[in-house]
Amino acid sequence: MALAINIRADHASAGEIERLWDQVAAFEVEPSMRTLGYRPHFTFAIYDPPAIDEKTAWDAMQAAVVDEPQLRIEFKRIRWFEGSPLVLWVEPTCNEALTRIHSSISAAIDPAHCRPHYRPGTWTPHCTLGTRIADECRGDALAFARSFERRIEVLFDVVDCVAFPPVRIISERKLPS
Protein backbone atom coordinates (compact mmCIF):
# COMPACT_ATOMS: atom_id res chain seq x y z
CA MET A 1 0.00 0.00 0.00
CA ALA A 2 1.17 3.51 -0.82
CA LEU A 3 1.09 6.48 1.57
CA ALA A 4 -0.18 9.92 0.58
CA ILE A 5 -0.22 13.21 2.45
CA ASN A 6 -3.05 15.53 1.49
CA ILE A 7 -5.19 18.51 2.28
CA ARG A 8 -8.87 17.77 1.81
CA ALA A 9 -12.17 19.59 1.83
CA ASP A 10 -14.61 18.32 4.42
CA HIS A 11 -16.41 21.68 4.33
CA ALA A 12 -19.83 21.98 2.63
CA SER A 13 -18.19 23.98 -0.18
CA ALA A 14 -16.64 20.67 -1.40
CA GLY A 15 -20.05 19.97 -2.93
CA GLU A 16 -19.00 22.19 -5.86
CA ILE A 17 -16.18 19.78 -6.73
CA GLU A 18 -18.36 16.74 -6.09
CA ARG A 19 -20.95 18.03 -8.58
CA LEU A 20 -18.17 18.29 -11.15
CA TRP A 21 -17.20 14.68 -10.29
CA ASP A 22 -20.72 13.62 -11.24
CA GLN A 23 -20.60 15.53 -14.53
CA VAL A 24 -17.19 14.08 -15.43
CA ALA A 25 -18.36 10.57 -14.48
CA ALA A 26 -20.52 10.64 -17.62
CA PHE A 27 -17.28 10.44 -19.65
CA GLU A 28 -15.76 7.62 -17.59
CA VAL A 29 -15.79 3.88 -17.99
CA GLU A 30 -16.98 3.87 -14.38
CA PRO A 31 -17.11 6.79 -11.90
CA SER A 32 -13.66 7.10 -10.37
CA MET A 33 -13.93 9.78 -7.71
CA ARG A 34 -17.19 8.73 -6.01
CA THR A 35 -15.87 5.15 -6.03
CA LEU A 36 -12.75 6.35 -4.20
CA GLY A 37 -14.83 7.15 -1.12
CA TYR A 38 -12.69 10.15 -0.23
CA ARG A 39 -13.37 13.90 -0.29
CA PRO A 40 -11.95 16.46 -2.79
CA HIS A 41 -8.27 16.95 -2.08
CA PHE A 42 -4.78 17.98 -3.13
CA THR A 43 -2.04 15.39 -2.76
CA PHE A 44 1.36 16.79 -1.83
CA ALA A 45 3.34 13.55 -1.93
CA ILE A 46 2.97 9.81 -2.43
CA TYR A 47 5.47 7.37 -0.94
CA ASP A 48 5.87 3.65 -1.30
CA PRO A 49 6.80 1.92 1.96
CA PRO A 50 9.10 0.73 3.35
CA ALA A 51 11.22 3.70 2.19
CA ILE A 52 8.96 6.10 4.12
CA ASP A 53 6.75 5.00 7.00
CA GLU A 54 3.46 6.46 8.26
CA LYS A 55 5.04 8.38 11.15
CA THR A 56 7.66 10.04 8.93
CA ALA A 57 5.04 11.09 6.37
CA TRP A 58 2.62 12.39 9.01
CA ASP A 59 5.36 14.24 10.91
CA ALA A 60 6.39 16.02 7.67
CA MET A 61 2.76 16.98 6.97
CA GLN A 62 2.26 18.25 10.53
CA ALA A 63 5.42 20.36 10.37
CA ALA A 64 4.45 21.78 6.97
CA VAL A 65 1.11 23.12 8.24
CA VAL A 66 2.13 24.19 11.74
CA ASP A 67 1.13 27.82 11.08
CA GLU A 68 -1.35 27.25 8.25
CA PRO A 69 -5.05 28.03 8.57
CA GLN A 70 -7.75 26.45 6.41
CA LEU A 71 -7.17 27.24 2.73
CA ARG A 72 -9.83 28.88 0.60
CA ILE A 73 -8.95 27.83 -2.94
CA GLU A 74 -10.45 29.31 -6.09
CA PHE A 75 -10.82 27.33 -9.32
CA LYS A 76 -11.62 28.80 -12.75
CA ARG A 77 -10.38 26.21 -15.21
CA ILE A 78 -10.57 22.48 -15.92
CA ARG A 79 -7.36 20.96 -17.24
CA TRP A 80 -6.25 17.44 -18.14
CA PHE A 81 -3.30 15.08 -17.97
CA GLU A 82 -2.70 13.37 -21.30
CA GLY A 83 -2.66 9.62 -21.49
CA SER A 84 -4.96 6.70 -21.70
CA PRO A 85 -7.07 7.07 -19.77
CA LEU A 86 -7.31 10.84 -19.87
CA VAL A 87 -7.50 12.50 -16.41
CA LEU A 88 -9.54 15.68 -15.83
CA TRP A 89 -8.81 18.04 -12.94
CA VAL A 90 -9.55 21.55 -11.73
CA GLU A 91 -6.69 23.99 -11.58
CA PRO A 92 -6.33 26.22 -8.53
CA THR A 93 -5.67 29.88 -9.12
CA CYS A 94 -2.28 30.88 -7.77
CA ASN A 95 -2.07 29.77 -4.17
CA GLU A 96 1.20 30.32 -2.36
CA ALA A 97 0.13 28.18 0.61
CA LEU A 98 -0.07 25.02 -1.54
CA THR A 99 3.43 25.66 -2.87
CA ARG A 100 4.77 26.47 0.59
CA ILE A 101 3.34 23.24 2.07
CA HIS A 102 4.70 21.15 -0.81
CA SER A 103 8.14 22.75 -0.46
CA SER A 104 8.20 22.13 3.28
CA ILE A 105 7.35 18.45 2.82
CA SER A 106 10.01 18.11 0.11
CA ALA A 107 12.57 19.69 2.45
CA ALA A 108 11.64 17.29 5.26
CA ILE A 109 11.67 14.06 3.22
CA ASP A 110 14.14 13.46 0.41
CA PRO A 111 12.07 13.80 -2.79
CA ALA A 112 13.88 10.76 -4.20
CA HIS A 113 11.53 8.71 -1.98
CA CYS A 114 8.46 10.36 -3.52
CA ARG A 115 6.71 9.22 -6.68
CA PRO A 116 8.08 11.21 -9.65
CA HIS A 117 4.93 13.28 -10.41
CA TYR A 118 4.96 14.68 -6.86
CA ARG A 119 8.60 15.79 -6.75
CA PRO A 120 9.69 19.44 -6.86
CA GLY A 121 9.76 20.69 -10.42
CA THR A 122 7.21 18.13 -11.64
CA TRP A 123 4.38 18.49 -9.09
CA THR A 124 1.28 20.18 -10.47
CA PRO A 125 -1.25 21.29 -7.84
CA HIS A 126 -4.55 19.77 -8.95
CA CYS A 127 -7.86 18.55 -7.61
CA THR A 128 -8.87 15.49 -9.62
CA LEU A 129 -12.32 15.24 -11.23
CA GLY A 130 -11.99 11.91 -13.03
CA THR A 131 -9.23 9.38 -13.69
CA ARG A 132 -10.90 6.93 -16.06
CA ILE A 133 -12.08 8.94 -19.08
CA ALA A 134 -13.10 6.42 -21.74
CA ASP A 135 -11.12 6.73 -24.97
CA GLU A 136 -14.36 6.99 -26.97
CA CYS A 137 -15.46 9.94 -24.78
CA ARG A 138 -12.15 11.81 -24.99
CA GLY A 139 -13.40 14.48 -27.42
CA ASP A 140 -16.54 15.16 -25.38
CA ALA A 141 -14.54 15.29 -22.14
CA LEU A 142 -12.07 17.80 -23.61
CA ALA A 143 -14.94 19.90 -24.98
CA PHE A 144 -16.50 19.89 -21.49
CA ALA A 145 -13.19 20.98 -19.94
CA ARG A 146 -12.65 23.76 -22.48
CA SER A 147 -16.21 25.07 -22.03
CA PHE A 148 -15.96 25.42 -18.24
CA GLU A 149 -16.72 29.07 -17.49
CA ARG A 150 -17.38 29.15 -13.80
CA ARG A 151 -15.59 30.28 -10.70
CA ILE A 152 -15.82 28.07 -7.67
CA GLU A 153 -14.30 28.45 -4.25
CA VAL A 154 -13.70 25.56 -1.87
CA LEU A 155 -12.45 25.54 1.72
CA PHE A 156 -9.79 22.89 2.32
CA ASP A 157 -9.89 22.35 6.05
CA VAL A 158 -8.29 18.99 6.98
CA VAL A 159 -4.79 17.58 6.47
CA ASP A 160 -4.22 13.87 6.55
CA CYS A 161 -2.03 10.88 5.85
CA VAL A 162 -3.72 7.99 4.05
CA ALA A 163 -2.84 4.52 2.87
CA PHE A 164 -4.29 3.32 -0.43
CA PRO A 165 -5.83 1.49 -2.23
CA PRO A 166 -8.47 1.47 -0.86
CA VAL A 167 -8.20 4.82 0.92
CA ARG A 168 -7.73 4.40 4.66
CA ILE A 169 -7.11 7.50 6.78
CA ILE A 170 -4.17 6.91 9.11
CA SER A 171 -3.96 10.36 10.74
CA GLU A 172 -5.86 13.59 10.26
CA ARG A 173 -6.15 17.05 11.74
CA LYS A 174 -8.56 19.90 11.13
CA LEU A 175 -6.79 23.16 10.35
CA PRO A 176 -7.71 26.28 12.35
CA SER A 177 -10.16 28.73 10.77
N, C-alpha and C positions, 0 to 999 in steps of 0.2 A: 504494500500500500504506500502511496505517495503522501507527503505532507504539504499542505499549502497554508500560507498566512495571508489573511484577507481583511478587508474592511467591507462590512455588509450593511444593507439597509433593512432594518426591522421596522422602521417608521412607516406610517400609513402612506407617505409619499411614494414608497416603493411600488405602489399599485400602478403608477405610470409606466414603469419598466415592465411590470408583469402583463399589462395590457398589450404592450409591444411584443412580448413573448408569444402571446396568443395569436397575434397577427402574423408573426414570422412562422409560427408552427404550421400554418397553411402551406408553406413552401417546403416543409421538412418531410422526410421519410416517416418519421415519428417525432412527436414533440420532444425536444431535448431539454429545455430548461425546466418545464414543469415536472418532467420525469426525474430531474436531478434532486428535487425535494429540498432545495436550498434557496435562500433569498437572493435578490440582486446584489452583486458584489464586484469588487476589484480585487484581483489576486496580485500580490506583490512578489511572491516567490513560491516556487514549487521545488521540493527536495525529495530525493529518493533515499530512504533509509538503507543501510545503516550509516551512511556518510553523515547525516544530520538527524539528530533525535528530536522527539517532541519538545523536550525541555529547552534545548538550544534554540529551536525555531520560535517557541513561545516567548522566551526571554528576549530575543531580538525584536519581536513584534512589540512587546511591552515597552522596551527601551525606546523604540522608534516613535511611540505615541505618548510618551510620558507627559508632554505639555500640550497635546493636541486635543481640541474640542471636537465635537461632532462636525462632519464636513457636509456643507450644502453644496452639491455639485450640479452644475447646469449642463444640459445636453442640447445640441441643436442639429446634430448631423448623425446619420447612420452610415457606417463604413463597413468594410468587409476585408477578411483575410482570404486571399486566393487559395485555391486548392480544391480537392475533391474529397470530402464535401466542402462547399463554400461555407464560411462562417460569417454571420452578420453580428454587428455590435454597435453600440452607441458610443460616440466619442465625447469625452468631457471637454468643456471649454477649458482654457488654461487654468490649471489648479496647482499652485505651488506646493500645497500640503501633500498631494499625492507623490510628487517628485521628491519632496523632502523625506517622507516616510520610506519610499523605495531606496533612496540613497543611504539612509541610516541603516536599513536592514542589510544592504550590500556591504556597508562598512563593518558591520558586526559579524557577518558570516561570509567567508570567502565565496564570491560568486561562481567559482569553478564548481562548487557543490550544487549550484542551482541549475535547473533546466535552462537550456540556451535561450529560449524566447523571453525569459524573465531576468536576464543578466543586464547590467548597465550597458547602454548603447544599443540594445536590441529590444528592451521592454517597451511596450506600447500600452499606456493606460487605456483600458477598455472595459466596458460592461457588456457582457455577451448577451445576445438576443436569441441566437440559434446556432447550433453546431452541426446540424445534419441536413443542410439544404440539398434537396434532391437535384441531381444533375439536370433532369428534365424541367425543373422549376427555376433554374439559375437565372434566366433572362427576366422572369417575373420578379424574382427576389431582388435583383439588381435595380429593376425599375422602381420597386417599392422603396428601396434604400435611397435612390436618387430623388424621389418625389417627396421625401420627408421634409416638411416645412413647419415644424413645431418647435417650441422651446419647452423643455420640461426641466423641473428642478427636483432633486431627490436628496433627502437627508440620510447620509451614511453615518450610523450611530453606534455600531458594534464592531470591535476587532476580534478576530478569532484565529485559532489554529485548528485545521481539520485534517483528517485522514480520508483518503478516497481511493478508488470507488468501493462501495457507495459512500456518500458524504457522511462522516461522523465527526461531530464537533468534539474536540479534545479539551480546549480551553476557550473561554470567551470573556469579554469585558465590555460593558457599555461605556462609551466615551461621555465625558461631561458636556452638558449643553452650553 
